[in-house]
Amino acid sequence: MSLKRFLAGTRFYRLITYSAEVDDDIAHRRLHKLKLKMAERHDLPDVRIIGSRRFWRVPVGCVYAMALSAVLNLAALRPAFSVLWILSGAIWLVLLILVMLMVEKGRHRGLQLFLFSAFFHAALSLATLIAGLILWPFSGVFWLCWSAGALLVWAAWRMMNSEEMFRLGRWCLANKMRRAHTKALQRPSEKRALKRAKHRNEPDR
């Protein structure tokens, strides 16, 4: 219960809730609500393509901070070197980038996965700490790597809940609503055009 209350007070969770409302309005074709939401542009970044350099650095920074924290947690445990570790790290980075691109498209699932990624890396950092306390409680290398990894997880969480990320997420959702609104307005005209074409093709009786 306390975790839910904590999440409810964060900007990123409010962004996820707002995204769910947008998806519901699109699914039920509430065009008037979409127009009202699209009109709320006072807090959106004034850009033509995805973010500005200032805003785009936030999700990119989150991705690299989480990926690097996983690398540092792995280094803290000092496993035997294997090419599989490098391959799995590259795959994990690609997956995080794909999640970030889903956020850029304004997808509700992408925002949820981004939040789950932060919790996964926090859990990974906690598991690394427990293993390190058992295996190398007095190792300076372990504490250095683990501290750096935990600091990166904290930095990623702060960036996710920053004002820039909140505004960028709403801007991506505004673009999604605009596409859905335009498509919904075009749909009736397309049906009427098909109906007129059908009547023209019918032979005169």
Steps between C-alpha positions, in 0.01 A plus 500: 500500500781740586671419167181582310467827692863580424453430128179703484697807605760472224489683169567186297205313654275799423627478144405130485151581635461779245609261223231249607238777477622589151479137384148472642389818322649375173339156536155653561550780244438780749616763252392795716717376788793448264462859379499628858810299587680614184422862591700463824827602338621753754733248663624323186841551337482725194659267246412348164675165535554276801607724784778751490856415590423598855188283524637209295794460738265394780368164366836424336675571830254270682573214259878529525492550877296182549713299257826618659366427850437139393858479369640635827290261707631213291857626539450521876429126512815428294372204298723309259536683168274371225392628160144422609517785751589745223230362271232510769602855592468614138159333470384663824610843376309448174189401697524814711534711185192330351305583816615862471378508137162368618488794741580732210199358311281581800420136577362423844679164508832675435454726802413200717804306380721802565375509859548124540856536366583743779360261761686207343833682523427603859425135585818393319700748706343367821573138402861595423532664842372187677735274302793733565435511875517122503800450269718814523389713796842669528584536130568858396446417131157358574390803697633738235320323213180447694487861624550632146226268368257599774574868436419453130168332585416797723600742221281313247204519738551873552517557124184295443314720748647828378290784360670457162396133476144586603470771236662285233263211577196727472635637172530146361145426614377822338648384169330163543164668570540723195559198276201315648278809477590558134442134417162502676389808307607348170320171559140624440603687185666185367180303560292762322743501208477121469121519514489764225736293286280194550191693390680630192599148401146366535318470164200727447166324534 
